[in-house]
Amino acid sequence: MATVNTDNYLITGVDLYFEASIAHASLLDTSGTTMVGSSFRTSSRNLGNITTADISPEVTYVEHFIAVQGARRKDKTVANQESITIPFTFDEINENNMQRFLLASSLGDNKLAPMQKALLEGSVSLKVTTDVGNDMVYSIPKAIIRPDGNLTFGDGSDWTTAPMVIEVLYYDTGQWASKPYGVLDMNP
């Protein structure tokens, strides 16, 4: 049995960055690896304080069976549908985040017109920072960001939060051809 490496345990926080530009050039450096401290991760692209975030791969399988002496035996399983989502919750209720949450256009002076914009496609950088363990950076060339539930106002006893989701989209163009769902750098 292998020895457990306690350096692989994590206590984490996460930062999410989004730019409405597909395969933004600053996600990868010229050698094709993720840039640690990438110029992509700027305060103007930061989605603010993220209270929770998950990476959720989803795979659908198709199974094949053969008939052997009147019984069915499974002889093949293949993945035929794949997707990755990143559900997250933010608590910075500001104009930029509310524009994304309400698919709104800006009217200026902190006023929004809800349901005036289509879903935004763009690039994403998810940076996991750890107090214990190794940091990670997930660079995603193409994704959409959309609301994923209700913005619920409470009784004043807790912070207001809003759920959203990033759906990672398949992108196999240019330098992303061999990594169409992005690059996860586990040792930035």
Contacts in CASP RR format, 6 or more apart in sequence:
PFRMAT RR
TARGET T0000
AUTHOR 0000-0000-0000
METHOD contacts of the structure
MODEL  1
MATVNTDNYLITGVDLYFEASIAHASLLDTSGTTMVGSSFRTSSRNLGNI
TTADISPEVTYVEHFIAVQGARRKDKTVANQESITIPFTFDEINENNMQR
FLLASSLGDNKLAPMQKALLEGSVSLKVTTDVGNDMVYSIPKAIIRPDGN
LTFGDGSDWTTAPMVIEVLYYDTGQWASKPYGVLDMNP
7 133 0 8 1.000
7 134 0 8 1.000
8 133 0 8 1.000
8 134 0 8 1.000
9 132 0 8 1.000
9 133 0 8 1.000
10 128 0 8 1.000
10 130 0 8 1.000
10 132 0 8 1.000
10 133 0 8 1.000
10 134 0 8 1.000
11 130 0 8 1.000
11 131 0 8 1.000
11 132 0 8 1.000
11 133 0 8 1.000
12 128 0 8 1.000
12 129 0 8 1.000
12 130 0 8 1.000
12 131 0 8 1.000
13 50 0 8 1.000
13 128 0 8 1.000
13 129 0 8 1.000
13 130 0 8 1.000
14 50 0 8 1.000
14 53 0 8 1.000
14 88 0 8 1.000
14 126 0 8 1.000
14 127 0 8 1.000
14 128 0 8 1.000
14 129 0 8 1.000
15 41 0 8 1.000
15 46 0 8 1.000
15 47 0 8 1.000
15 48 0 8 1.000
15 50 0 8 1.000
15 126 0 8 1.000
15 127 0 8 1.000
15 129 0 8 1.000
16 46 0 8 1.000
16 47 0 8 1.000
16 48 0 8 1.000
16 50 0 8 1.000
16 53 0 8 1.000
16 86 0 8 1.000
16 88 0 8 1.000
16 124 0 8 1.000
16 125 0 8 1.000
16 126 0 8 1.000
16 127 0 8 1.000
16 166 0 8 1.000
17 40 0 8 1.000
17 41 0 8 1.000
17 42 0 8 1.000
17 45 0 8 1.000
17 46 0 8 1.000
17 47 0 8 1.000
17 124 0 8 1.000
17 125 0 8 1.000
17 126 0 8 1.000
17 127 0 8 1.000
18 45 0 8 1.000
18 47 0 8 1.000
18 100 0 8 1.000
18 120 0 8 1.000
18 122 0 8 1.000
18 123 0 8 1.000
18 124 0 8 1.000
18 143 0 8 1.000
18 145 0 8 1.000
18 166 0 8 1.000
19 40 0 8 1.000
19 45 0 8 1.000
19 122 0 8 1.000
19 123 0 8 1.000
20 120 0 8 1.000
20 121 0 8 1.000
20 122 0 8 1.000
21 122 0 8 1.000
21 123 0 8 1.000
22 121 0 8 1.000
22 122 0 8 1.000
22 123 0 8 1.000
22 141 0 8 1.000
22 142 0 8 1.000
22 171 0 8 1.000
23 123 0 8 1.000
23 141 0 8 1.000
23 142 0 8 1.000
23 171 0 8 1.000
23 173 0 8 1.000
23 174 0 8 1.000
23 176 0 8 1.000
24 40 0 8 1.000
24 122 0 8 1.000
24 123 0 8 1.000
24 141 0 8 1.000
26 35 0 8 1.000
26 38 0 8 1.000
26 39 0 8 1.000
26 40 0 8 1.000
27 34 0 8 1.000
27 35 0 8 1.000
27 38 0 8 1.000
27 40 0 8 1.000
27 123 0 8 1.000
27 125 0 8 1.000
27 139 0 8 1.000
27 140 0 8 1.000
27 141 0 8 1.000
28 34 0 8 1.000
28 35 0 8 1.000
28 139 0 8 1.000
28 175 0 8 1.000
28 183 0 8 1.000
29 35 0 8 1.000
32 175 0 8 1.000
33 183 0 8 1.000
33 185 0 8 1.000
34 137 0 8 1.000
34 139 0 8 1.000
34 183 0 8 1.000
34 185 0 8 1.000
34 188 0 8 1.000
36 137 0 8 1.000
36 185 0 8 1.000
36 188 0 8 1.000
37 137 0 8 1.000
37 188 0 8 1.000
38 125 0 8 1.000
38 137 0 8 1.000
38 139 0 8 1.000
40 123 0 8 1.000
40 125 0 8 1.000
40 139 0 8 1.000
41 125 0 8 1.000
41 127 0 8 1.000
45 125 0 8 1.000
47 88 0 8 1.000
47 90 0 8 1.000
47 92 0 8 1.000
47 97 0 8 1.000
47 100 0 8 1.000
48 90 0 8 1.000
48 92 0 8 1.000
48 97 0 8 1.000
49 90 0 8 1.000
49 91 0 8 1.000
49 92 0 8 1.000
50 88 0 8 1.000
50 89 0 8 1.000
50 90 0 8 1.000
51 89 0 8 1.000
51 90 0 8 1.000
51 91 0 8 1.000
51 159 0 8 1.000
51 161 0 8 1.000
52 88 0 8 1.000
52 89 0 8 1.000
53 86 0 8 1.000
53 87 0 8 1.000
53 88 0 8 1.000
53 89 0 8 1.000
53 126 0 8 1.000
54 86 0 8 1.000
54 87 0 8 1.000
54 88 0 8 1.000
55 84 0 8 1.000
55 86 0 8 1.000
55 126 0 8 1.000
55 138 0 8 1.000
56 84 0 8 1.000
56 85 0 8 1.000
56 86 0 8 1.000
56 87 0 8 1.000
57 82 0 8 1.000
57 83 0 8 1.000
57 84 0 8 1.000
58 81 0 8 1.000
58 82 0 8 1.000
58 83 0 8 1.000
58 84 0 8 1.000
58 85 0 8 1.000
59 79 0 8 1.000
59 81 0 8 1.000
59 82 0 8 1.000
60 79 0 8 1.000
60 80 0 8 1.000
60 81 0 8 1.000
60 82 0 8 1.000
61 77 0 8 1.000
61 78 0 8 1.000
61 79 0 8 1.000
61 80 0 8 1.000
62 77 0 8 1.000
62 78 0 8 1.000
62 79 0 8 1.000
62 80 0 8 1.000
63 74 0 8 1.000
63 76 0 8 1.000
63 77 0 8 1.000
64 74 0 8 1.000
64 75 0 8 1.000
64 76 0 8 1.000
64 77 0 8 1.000
64 78 0 8 1.000
65 72 0 8 1.000
65 73 0 8 1.000
65 74 0 8 1.000
65 75 0 8 1.000
66 72 0 8 1.000
66 73 0 8 1.000
66 75 0 8 1.000
67 73 0 8 1.000
82 181 0 8 1.000
83 167 0 8 1.000
83 168 0 8 1.000
84 167 0 8 1.000
84 168 0 8 1.000
84 181 0 8 1.000
85 165 0 8 1.000
85 166 0 8 1.000
85 167 0 8 1.000
85 168 0 8 1.000
86 124 0 8 1.000
86 126 0 8 1.000
86 165 0 8 1.000
86 166 0 8 1.000
86 168 0 8 1.000
87 148 0 8 1.000
87 163 0 8 1.000
87 164 0 8 1.000
87 165 0 8 1.000
88 163 0 8 1.000
88 164 0 8 1.000
88 165 0 8 1.000
88 166 0 8 1.000
89 161 0 8 1.000
89 162 0 8 1.000
89 163 0 8 1.000
89 164 0 8 1.000
90 97 0 8 1.000
90 161 0 8 1.000
90 162 0 8 1.000
90 164 0 8 1.000
91 159 0 8 1.000
91 160 0 8 1.000
91 161 0 8 1.000
91 162 0 8 1.000
93 151 0 8 1.000
93 160 0 8 1.000
93 162 0 8 1.000
95 106 0 8 1.000
95 110 0 8 1.000
95 112 0 8 1.000
97 162 0 8 1.000
98 104 0 8 1.000
98 112 0 8 1.000
99 105 0 8 1.000
99 106 0 8 1.000
99 112 0 8 1.000
99 117 0 8 1.000
100 120 0 8 1.000
100 145 0 8 1.000
100 147 0 8 1.000
100 164 0 8 1.000
101 147 0 8 1.000
101 151 0 8 1.000
101 162 0 8 1.000
101 164 0 8 1.000
102 112 0 8 1.000
102 114 0 8 1.000
102 115 0 8 1.000
102 147 0 8 1.000
103 114 0 8 1.000
103 115 0 8 1.000
103 116 0 8 1.000
103 117 0 8 1.000
103 118 0 8 1.000
103 119 0 8 1.000
103 146 0 8 1.000
103 147 0 8 1.000
104 112 0 8 1.000
104 113 0 8 1.000
104 114 0 8 1.000
104 115 0 8 1.000
104 116 0 8 1.000
104 117 0 8 1.000
105 112 0 8 1.000
105 113 0 8 1.000
105 116 0 8 1.000
105 117 0 8 1.000
106 112 0 8 1.000
106 113 0 8 1.000
107 113 0 8 1.000
119 144 0 8 1.000
119 145 0 8 1.000
119 146 0 8 1.000
120 144 0 8 1.000
120 145 0 8 1.000
121 142 0 8 1.000
121 143 0 8 1.000
121 144 0 8 1.000
121 169 0 8 1.000
122 142 0 8 1.000
122 143 0 8 1.000
122 144 0 8 1.000
122 145 0 8 1.000
123 139 0 8 1.000
123 140 0 8 1.000
123 141 0 8 1.000
123 142 0 8 1.000
123 143 0 8 1.000
124 138 0 8 1.000
124 139 0 8 1.000
124 140 0 8 1.000
124 143 0 8 1.000
124 145 0 8 1.000
124 166 0 8 1.000
124 168 0 8 1.000
125 137 0 8 1.000
125 138 0 8 1.000
125 139 0 8 1.000
125 140 0 8 1.000
126 137 0 8 1.000
126 138 0 8 1.000
126 140 0 8 1.000
127 135 0 8 1.000
127 136 0 8 1.000
127 137 0 8 1.000
127 138 0 8 1.000
128 135 0 8 1.000
128 136 0 8 1.000
128 137 0 8 1.000
128 138 0 8 1.000
129 135 0 8 1.000
134 186 0 8 1.000
134 187 0 8 1.000
135 188 0 8 1.000
136 184 0 8 1.000
136 185 0 8 1.000
136 186 0 8 1.000
136 188 0 8 1.000
137 184 0 8 1.000
137 185 0 8 1.000
137 188 0 8 1.000
138 182 0 8 1.000
138 183 0 8 1.000
138 184 0 8 1.000
138 185 0 8 1.000
139 182 0 8 1.000
139 183 0 8 1.000
139 185 0 8 1.000
140 166 0 8 1.000
140 168 0 8 1.000
140 181 0 8 1.000
140 182 0 8 1.000
141 171 0 8 1.000
141 176 0 8 1.000
141 180 0 8 1.000
141 182 0 8 1.000
142 168 0 8 1.000
142 169 0 8 1.000
142 170 0 8 1.000
142 171 0 8 1.000
143 166 0 8 1.000
143 167 0 8 1.000
143 168 0 8 1.000
143 169 0 8 1.000
144 166 0 8 1.000
144 167 0 8 1.000
144 169 0 8 1.000
145 164 0 8 1.000
145 165 0 8 1.000
145 166 0 8 1.000
146 164 0 8 1.000
146 165 0 8 1.000
146 167 0 8 1.000
147 162 0 8 1.000
147 163 0 8 1.000
147 164 0 8 1.000
147 165 0 8 1.000
148 163 0 8 1.000
148 164 0 8 1.000
148 165 0 8 1.000
149 162 0 8 1.000
149 163 0 8 1.000
150 163 0 8 1.000
151 160 0 8 1.000
151 161 0 8 1.000
151 162 0 8 1.000
152 160 0 8 1.000
152 161 0 8 1.000
153 160 0 8 1.000
154 160 0 8 1.000
168 181 0 8 1.000
168 182 0 8 1.000
170 180 0 8 1.000
170 181 0 8 1.000
171 180 0 8 1.000
171 181 0 8 1.000
171 182 0 8 1.000
172 180 0 8 1.000
176 182 0 8 1.000
END
